[in-house]
Amino acid sequence: LKPSVIEKLSPQIIALLDKATIQQLSSDIISQLDTSMIQSLDTKLINELDNKVLNKMEAEILSKLPLSRIATLDVDAIQRLPIDIISEMPGHVIEQMSREIIERMPLCKLEQMPNHILSNLTVNMLDHMSMKDMRHLNSKFLCKLPTVVLNELPPSVLRKLPANKLKLLDIATLEQLDVFIIEKLPSSLVEQLDNRLIERLSPEIIETLSISTI
């Protein structure tokens, strides 16, 4: 029968036909079929289906679609995909993902995120970052991260922070920094450090401390 005739049949009957026959039908008709049946069709045909249909598809099927098409799907559908595909999405799409997924993004994507997203990240983001990535973190990006994350970074990275951000770090974190970094801190903060560390500071810095500390 001609496709125009077959399309008048019920979805239940159409589902019984050969795959080759079904693929000749319009996307509107195909979208009415059972999800498992749709997923057996060619990717090129699936790509033409409405988003309402695609959003219900398994991640394995959606992964085969062009990235530009995937980017138009609902957030919940995109979040089911492998992380390497999600990381290829435009920045405005990634911004809509859950915090757990954003924290797994490569540094090049994190650097595109707005302040309100970066300020809500947790130390989990560091679990997905190599030492090489950490060494490439610049001062501008670091200043957007919450203190709880900064406290977990190595001293070699923290030295890039300006004094106004350094003073927000935990005392235990500050005590790991080089002397020349510590000497930039306010006297009130220096006085809270371990005496053995204070004794390593230059006489000019020590003289600015309170008598009780000295």
C-alpha contacts under 8 A as a table, 3 or more apart, distances in Angstrom:
res1	aa1	res2	aa2	distance
1	L	5	V	6.36
1	L	6	I	6.47
2	K	5	V	5.35
2	K	6	I	6.37
3	P	6	I	4.99
3	P	7	E	6.01
3	P	21	T	7.89
3	P	24	Q	6.43
3	P	25	L	5.70
4	S	7	E	5.39
4	S	8	K	7.13
4	S	25	L	7.80
5	V	8	K	5.58
5	V	9	L	7.54
6	I	9	L	5.53
6	I	14	I	7.22
6	I	25	L	7.98
7	E	10	S	7.82
7	E	14	I	7.76
7	E	25	L	6.82
7	E	29	I	6.60
9	L	13	I	6.35
9	L	14	I	6.42
10	S	13	I	5.38
10	S	14	I	6.31
11	P	14	I	4.99
11	P	15	A	6.02
11	P	29	I	7.78
11	P	32	Q	6.40
11	P	33	L	5.62
12	Q	15	A	5.32
12	Q	16	L	6.98
12	Q	33	L	7.54
13	I	16	L	5.41
13	I	17	L	7.22
14	I	17	L	5.46
14	I	22	I	7.10
14	I	33	L	7.94
15	A	22	I	7.75
15	A	33	L	6.62
15	A	34	D	7.71
15	A	37	M	7.03
17	L	21	T	6.54
17	L	22	I	6.65
18	D	21	T	5.26
18	D	22	I	6.38
19	K	22	I	5.12
19	K	23	Q	6.19
19	K	41	L	6.95
20	A	23	Q	5.30
20	A	24	Q	6.91
21	T	24	Q	5.52
21	T	25	L	7.36
22	I	25	L	5.53
22	I	30	I	7.32
23	Q	26	S	7.97
23	Q	30	I	7.94
23	Q	41	L	7.08
23	Q	42	D	7.98
23	Q	45	L	7.27
25	L	29	I	6.56
25	L	30	I	6.67
26	S	29	I	5.46
26	S	30	I	6.37
27	S	30	I	4.95
27	S	31	S	5.92
27	S	45	L	7.69
27	S	48	E	6.61
27	S	49	L	5.57
27	S	50	D	7.83
28	D	31	S	5.34
28	D	32	Q	6.95
28	D	49	L	7.45
28	D	50	D	7.96
29	I	32	Q	5.49
29	I	33	L	7.32
30	I	33	L	5.48
30	I	38	I	7.00
30	I	49	L	7.94
31	S	38	I	7.37
31	S	49	L	6.47
31	S	50	D	7.31
31	S	53	V	6.17
33	L	37	M	6.59
33	L	38	I	6.52
34	D	37	M	5.32
34	D	38	I	6.40
35	T	38	I	5.09
35	T	39	Q	6.18
35	T	56	K	7.53
35	T	57	M	6.84
36	S	39	Q	5.24
36	S	40	S	6.73
37	M	40	S	5.43
37	M	41	L	7.21
38	I	41	L	5.54
38	I	46	I	7.24
39	Q	42	D	8.00
39	Q	46	I	7.53
39	Q	57	M	7.26
39	Q	61	I	6.63
41	L	45	L	6.86
41	L	46	I	6.78
42	D	45	L	5.41
42	D	46	I	6.38
43	T	46	I	4.94
43	T	47	N	6.02
43	T	61	I	7.82
43	T	64	K	6.82
43	T	65	L	6.79
44	K	47	N	5.22
44	K	48	E	6.94
45	L	48	E	5.40
45	L	49	L	7.10
46	I	49	L	5.40
46	I	54	L	7.74
47	N	65	L	6.32
47	N	69	R	7.42
49	L	53	V	6.61
49	L	54	L	6.74
50	D	53	V	5.51
50	D	54	L	6.45
51	N	54	L	4.83
51	N	55	N	5.81
51	N	72	T	7.76
51	N	73	L	6.14
51	N	74	D	7.98
52	K	55	N	5.52
52	K	56	K	7.20
53	V	56	K	5.71
53	V	57	M	7.09
54	L	57	M	5.17
54	L	62	L	7.44
54	L	73	L	7.52
55	N	73	L	6.31
55	N	74	D	6.41
55	N	76	D	7.89
55	N	77	A	5.30
56	K	77	A	7.26
57	M	61	I	6.51
57	M	62	L	6.56
57	M	77	A	7.94
58	E	61	I	5.52
58	E	62	L	6.46
59	A	62	L	5.03
59	A	63	S	5.91
59	A	77	A	7.65
59	A	80	R	5.74
59	A	81	L	5.20
59	A	82	P	7.90
60	E	63	S	5.38
60	E	64	K	7.18
60	E	81	L	7.69
61	I	64	K	5.66
61	I	65	L	7.42
62	L	65	L	5.45
62	L	70	I	7.08
62	L	81	L	7.52
63	S	70	I	7.98
63	S	81	L	6.60
63	S	82	P	7.92
63	S	85	I	7.45
65	L	69	R	6.48
65	L	70	I	6.43
66	P	69	R	5.31
66	P	70	I	6.38
67	L	70	I	5.00
67	L	71	A	6.18
67	L	85	I	7.84
67	L	88	E	7.40
67	L	89	M	7.09
68	S	71	A	5.30
68	S	72	T	7.07
69	R	72	T	5.51
69	R	73	L	7.27
70	I	73	L	5.52
70	I	78	I	6.93
71	A	78	I	7.55
71	A	89	M	6.16
71	A	90	P	7.49
71	A	93	V	6.84
73	L	77	A	6.41
73	L	78	I	6.53
74	D	77	A	5.37
74	D	78	I	6.45
75	V	78	I	5.16
75	V	79	Q	6.09
75	V	93	V	7.84
75	V	96	Q	6.73
75	V	97	M	6.49
76	D	79	Q	5.22
76	D	80	R	6.73
77	A	80	R	5.51
77	A	81	L	7.37
78	I	81	L	5.55
78	I	86	I	6.85
79	Q	82	P	7.93
79	Q	86	I	7.20
79	Q	97	M	6.85
79	Q	101	I	7.74
81	L	85	I	6.59
81	L	86	I	6.58
82	P	85	I	5.58
82	P	86	I	6.56
83	I	86	I	5.00
83	I	87	S	6.07
83	I	101	I	7.70
83	I	104	R	7.57
83	I	105	M	7.65
84	D	87	S	5.24
84	D	88	E	6.78
85	I	88	E	5.28
85	I	89	M	7.13
86	I	89	M	5.42
86	I	94	I	7.31
87	S	94	I	7.49
87	S	105	M	5.96
87	S	106	P	7.16
87	S	109	K	7.22
89	M	93	V	6.21
89	M	94	I	6.40
90	P	93	V	5.46
90	P	94	I	6.51
91	G	94	I	5.12
91	G	95	E	6.18
91	G	109	K	6.93
91	G	112	Q	6.49
91	G	113	M	6.97
92	H	95	E	5.22
92	H	96	Q	7.05
93	V	96	Q	5.57
93	V	97	M	7.22
94	I	97	M	5.29
94	I	102	I	6.87
95	E	102	I	7.47
95	E	113	M	6.79
95	E	117	I	7.53
97	M	101	I	6.29
97	M	102	I	6.40
98	S	101	I	5.42
98	S	102	I	6.37
99	R	102	I	5.04
99	R	103	E	6.09
99	R	120	N	7.98
99	R	121	L	6.81
100	E	103	E	5.35
100	E	104	R	6.85
101	I	104	R	5.25
101	I	105	M	6.83
102	I	105	M	5.29
102	I	110	L	7.47
103	E	110	L	7.95
103	E	121	L	6.78
103	E	122	T	7.73
103	E	124	N	6.70
103	E	125	M	4.42
103	E	128	H	7.47
104	R	125	M	6.17
104	R	128	H	5.69
105	M	109	K	6.12
105	M	110	L	6.31
105	M	128	H	7.90
106	P	109	K	5.55
106	P	110	L	6.43
106	P	129	M	7.57
107	L	110	L	4.92
107	L	111	E	6.09
107	L	129	M	7.69
107	L	133	D	6.85
108	C	111	E	5.44
108	C	112	Q	6.97
109	K	112	Q	5.28
109	K	113	M	6.91
110	L	113	M	5.30
110	L	118	L	7.73
111	E	141	F	6.71
113	M	117	I	6.41
113	M	118	L	6.53
114	P	117	I	5.71
114	P	118	L	6.52
115	N	118	L	5.17
115	N	119	S	5.93
115	N	144	K	6.00
116	H	119	S	5.42
116	H	120	N	6.74
117	I	120	N	5.45
117	I	121	L	6.86
118	L	121	L	5.47
118	L	144	K	6.11
118	L	145	L	5.61
118	L	146	P	7.53
119	S	144	K	5.92
119	S	145	L	5.04
119	S	146	P	5.05
120	N	145	L	7.78
120	N	146	P	6.80
121	L	124	N	7.85
121	L	125	M	7.00
121	L	145	L	7.25
121	L	146	P	7.04
121	L	149	V	7.68
122	T	125	M	6.13
122	T	146	P	7.73
122	T	148	V	7.07
122	T	149	V	6.03
123	V	126	L	5.60
123	V	127	D	7.41
123	V	148	V	6.87
123	V	149	V	4.91
123	V	152	E	7.17
124	N	127	D	5.30
124	N	128	H	7.34
125	M	128	H	5.64
125	M	129	M	6.78
126	L	129	M	4.97
126	L	130	S	7.80
126	L	149	V	7.91
127	D	130	S	7.97
129	M	133	D	5.97
129	M	134	M	6.80
130	S	133	D	5.11
130	S	134	M	6.37
131	M	134	M	4.95
131	M	135	R	6.20
132	K	135	R	5.22
132	K	136	H	6.56
133	D	136	H	5.15
133	D	137	L	6.67
134	M	137	L	5.30
134	M	153	L	7.91
134	M	157	V	6.89
135	R	156	S	7.58
135	R	157	V	6.12
137	L	141	F	6.58
137	L	142	L	6.63
137	L	157	V	7.28
138	N	141	F	5.51
138	N	142	L	6.19
138	N	160	K	7.10
139	S	142	L	5.04
139	S	143	C	6.13
139	S	160	K	5.45
139	S	161	L	5.67
139	S	162	P	7.68
140	K	143	C	5.46
140	K	144	K	7.00
141	F	144	K	5.44
141	F	145	L	7.06
142	L	145	L	5.39
142	L	150	L	7.54
142	L	161	L	7.08
143	C	146	P	7.98
143	C	161	L	7.03
143	C	165	K	6.87
145	L	149	V	6.58
145	L	150	L	6.83
146	P	149	V	5.61
146	P	150	L	6.57
147	T	150	L	4.91
147	T	151	N	6.10
147	T	168	L	6.79
147	T	169	L	6.33
148	V	151	N	5.46
148	V	152	E	7.15
149	V	152	E	5.52
149	V	153	L	7.01
150	L	153	L	5.36
150	L	158	L	7.33
150	L	169	L	7.30
151	N	169	L	6.03
151	N	170	D	6.60
151	N	173	T	5.94
152	E	173	T	7.95
153	L	157	V	6.47
153	L	158	L	6.60
154	P	157	V	5.58
154	P	158	L	6.45
155	P	158	L	4.91
155	P	159	R	6.12
155	P	176	Q	6.36
155	P	177	L	5.45
155	P	178	D	7.79
156	S	159	R	5.80
156	S	160	K	7.85
157	V	160	K	5.90
157	V	161	L	7.95
158	L	161	L	5.52
158	L	166	L	7.74
158	L	177	L	7.82
159	R	162	P	8.00
159	R	177	L	7.29
159	R	181	I	6.64
161	L	165	K	6.12
161	L	166	L	6.12
162	P	165	K	5.61
162	P	166	L	6.28
163	A	166	L	4.89
163	A	167	K	6.16
163	A	184	K	6.41
163	A	185	L	6.06
164	N	167	K	5.69
164	N	168	L	7.29
165	K	168	L	5.47
165	K	169	L	7.29
166	L	169	L	5.57
166	L	174	L	7.60
166	L	185	L	7.44
167	K	185	L	6.52
167	K	186	P	7.60
167	K	189	L	7.04
169	L	173	T	6.37
169	L	174	L	6.50
170	D	173	T	5.20
170	D	174	L	6.35
171	I	174	L	5.03
171	I	175	E	6.22
171	I	192	Q	7.31
171	I	193	L	6.55
172	A	175	E	5.33
172	A	176	Q	7.03
173	T	176	Q	5.53
173	T	177	L	7.32
174	L	177	L	5.48
174	L	182	I	7.23
174	L	193	L	7.99
175	E	193	L	6.69
175	E	194	D	7.48
175	E	197	L	7.23
177	L	181	I	6.43
177	L	182	I	6.62
178	D	181	I	5.41
178	D	182	I	6.49
179	V	182	I	5.05
179	V	183	E	6.17
179	V	197	L	7.92
179	V	200	R	7.13
179	V	201	L	6.36
180	F	183	E	5.24
180	F	184	K	7.05
181	I	184	K	5.57
181	I	185	L	7.42
182	I	185	L	5.45
182	I	190	V	7.21
183	E	190	V	7.81
183	E	201	L	6.88
183	E	205	I	6.65
185	L	189	L	6.53
185	L	190	V	6.44
186	P	189	L	5.44
186	P	190	V	6.39
187	S	190	V	4.96
187	S	191	E	6.12
187	S	208	T	6.71
187	S	209	L	5.81
188	S	191	E	5.41
188	S	192	Q	7.06
188	S	209	L	7.69
189	L	192	Q	5.41
189	L	193	L	7.18
190	V	193	L	5.46
190	V	198	I	7.20
191	E	198	I	7.65
191	E	209	L	6.82
191	E	210	S	7.91
191	E	213	T	6.43
193	L	197	L	6.77
193	L	198	I	6.71
194	D	197	L	5.39
194	D	198	I	6.47
195	N	198	I	4.92
195	N	199	E	6.07
196	R	199	E	5.27
196	R	200	R	6.87
197	L	200	R	5.36
197	L	201	L	7.14
198	I	201	L	5.42
198	I	206	I	7.35
199	E	206	I	7.86
201	L	205	I	6.42
201	L	206	I	6.57
202	S	205	I	5.43
202	S	206	I	6.42
203	P	206	I	5.01
203	P	207	E	6.03
204	E	207	E	5.34
204	E	208	T	6.93
205	I	208	T	5.43
205	I	209	L	7.18
206	I	209	L	5.42
206	I	214	I	7.26
207	E	210	S	7.96
207	E	214	I	7.97
209	L	213	T	6.50
209	L	214	I	6.70
210	S	213	T	5.36
210	S	214	I	6.41
211	I	214	I	5.08
